Amino acid sequence: MLWHSCLLNLNIPAVFSPTGPLLPLQNQKCPSLHPVRVNFSVEYSLPYFQTNTIIQNIVVNKDSDETEVYLGCQNAIVAVDDSMGKKWELKTGPIGSSDCETCPVCDIEIDPEDPVDTDNTVLVLDPVADLYSYLYICGSTQYGICYRIDFRQPKLKPTCFYKKEQNSLTNCPDCIASPLGTKITFVEDRDTALLFVAASVNDKVVEKYPRRSISVLRPLSTEDGFYKIMDGLTVLPNLLNSYKIDYIYSFSTEEFVYFLSLQREDPSRNNSAFQTHLGRLPISTPEVWMYREVVLECRYEPKRRKRSGYRDIVYNGLQAAHFGHAGKDLAEELRVTERDNMLYGVFTVVNEQGERQATSALCAFPLKKINNAIDMGVEACCTSGPEQLSRGLSTVGLLLLQNSEGNYTCKHKATLVSKPHYRLDIFNSRMSDVLFTSVLVSIIDNHTIGHFGTSDGRILQVTGCCTYFRIHLSSLQEIRYIYYMHTLSQRAFSIYIFYLLFLNKMFKVPTTGPGCDHFLTCPTCLTAPRFMKCGWCSGKCSRKSECNAAWNKDSCAPILTQFFPKTVPAGGETEVTLCGSEFLSRRPAIISGRTHVIRVDSGALCAVLPKKSNFTKFIYLFQEPSITDIKPRYGPMFGGTTVTVLGKHLYSGSQRQVLFADGKCTLETGDLSEIICNTPPAESIGEVPVKVVIDNLEVTTAKKFFYKKNPVITSIYPHCSFRRWGSHLVPSLLYQYEI
């Protein structure tokens, strides 16, 4: 008998005992493992800046020598440097207070019924900020007038953009910001700065010093007011109190300025469905008759509707948007180029009562396809015949087109393309239990990185790959009751560049994520994108700078919870099943799974697993099986005789067969010292050799098994009996012997 041992570094709870009954191989299975791979509740400590009042707006100046961030807070504008320190502060309220630095600058009538606290709803940089260091500020008080400051001057001196003689109670081109929400895009066109303004209005906002829904202005050369480039578009007077347009996002390209809004499909019905609209104005000719609008939708369409039971979902309500591009990975999936302009939007389902559901979707709209949908919609409106589409704006009565008379062609009229232009949810309806409230998309190498704020105060960082986005990071920290002025949810935050707004705090969030601690297993840690710079260190996922021991970013040590069989025949080649996780392949690549099957011969298993480990050591036994006896030693030719093969270590290894000559004996049960089986049939009388094959090792013996003639019944005596049972019958056998 050969006893050969191989020391293994196994993380299993008890030392193996080689004695006792063994289960058949088919009953030896790895236990189901459900390890927690990611902890979405990890809290990270991030640098932040805290203000005295709620933060309502943010703009980042990337053109300065060092990045500066300007925060619009209630009654104040604060500048913060890259190290999260305050550079300066400008007071914009309360109105009438001696602390207010902007209040005495403008000669404007103060309405005693108006609120005194200023919400700084507009904060924009001059479009040529590298030449003109101007920051424009427009607040909710003083009828939405604006101020300008030169932030490079050592002493801030606000300039009032309100010319009293050109403004009145009924016409006020210098009244811009609305307390209900305002979006402004500042662009440069042929050395002229233009403000494209989208504001939510109602009867109170337009009652005195009125503001319009959409307007285009330029600063006067005297730098004390604005000139109207277009008369503007505004909600019909009879709909001012019942119909609200929530402007969510605005952006520009070289040709157009775009406005994204949420509004009801039918302005005359207060229970009609909500829709997301995208409006467009050309920069070179910002006229009412050139205004275009199209309905946008984000949809989920399951591929197997009937079998799966899923239904199509229309995410009709835009929550937030971001204008940018796609990295190589996502661009190839969306069949666009890396140079194409992309509009990313996070949507939710908004019911007829205006309630947002706790479900989200992400859609990516190539801007050229949106523009194509608008052009095709205008063409359809101008094509006579049964397929002609309605122009929307004029027939529905959504907007009042002021001073739009003229001898224009059909295509030179403001148009709403009512046929929705839609894209499919990139998440494939996987975000059914979360409400996104903000989005920022950036590119690192070939990766497209999405940053998503949620209504419960978390940040989700996602990288685009393959057919959907893979989640790699969640949980900035537990944040509740978040408010950001221009998002739709009262519990939301906004991400911009590297900054996160939360009530009166601004956090600086690296694009690569705040850390790696949320990855709980080595494979999950090492499969994170390379730009996150995560590696495994002493049982924890971390960055190299945080590791005081060996840091590994390429491979994981295995974790073994069980293995079988526990013994193998020496000199054989046995299939061994290892239970656990984080096994290594021949190259240092990770195999994600709980089972790994290998083939070993004597001593080979030692080389499979790493030798350096803190795991407890166990002994794997290589043994020499043998046959000592066969009971009984004979049986009939037709087989079926229950035979016990006695010996030592007959149940080592993973597979075994008992052969009588070339016939297989049907296995019943057994343990280390015996195998019980039923003999196969034989073709002739005589002795046959018996052997046991364990894996590919043959165990032989000099003992033989003798096949005798099959017994034959020739008669039964007596031939009859009474009805009472119990009579003795004696059969006459042609051959008789004990088996």
Buried (B, 14 or more C-beta within 10 A) or exposed (E): EEEBEBEBBBBBEEEBEBEEEBEEBEEBEBEEEEEEBBEEEBEBEBEBBEBEBBBBBBBBBEEBEEBBBBBBBBBBBBBBBEEBEEEBBBBBBBBEEEEBBBBEBBEBEEEEEBEBBBBBBBBBBBBBBEEBBBBBBBBBBBBBBBBBBBBEEEEBEBBBBBBBEBBEEEEBBBBBBBBBBBBBBBBBBEEEBBBBBBBBBBEBBBEBBBBBBBBBBBBBEEEBBBBBBBBBBBBEEEBBEEBBBBBBBBBBBEEBBBBBBBBBBBBBEEEEBBBBBBBBBBBEEBBBBBBBBBBBBBBBBBEEEEEEEBEEBBBBBBBBBBBBBBBBBBBEBBEBEBEBBBBBBBBBBBEEEBEBEBBBBBBBBBBEBBBEBBEBBBEBBBEEEEEEBEBBBBEBBBBBBEEBEEEEEEEBBBBBBBEBBBBBBBBBBBBEEBBBBBBBBBBBEBBBBBBBBBBBBBBBBBBBBEEBBEBBBBBBBEBEEBBBBBBBBEBBBBBBBBBBBBBBBBBBBEBBBBBBBBBBBBBBBBBBBEBBBBBBBEEBBBBEEBBEEEBBBEBBBBBBBBBBBBBBBBBBBBBBBBBBBBBBEEEEEBBEEBBBEBEBBBEBBBEBBEEEBEBEEBBBBBBBBBBEEBEBEBBBBEBEBBBBBBBBBBBBBBEBBBBBBEBBBBBEEBEBBBBBBBBBEBEEEEEBBBBBBBBBBEBEBEBBBEBBEBBEEEEEEEEEEEEEEEEEEEEEEEEEEEE
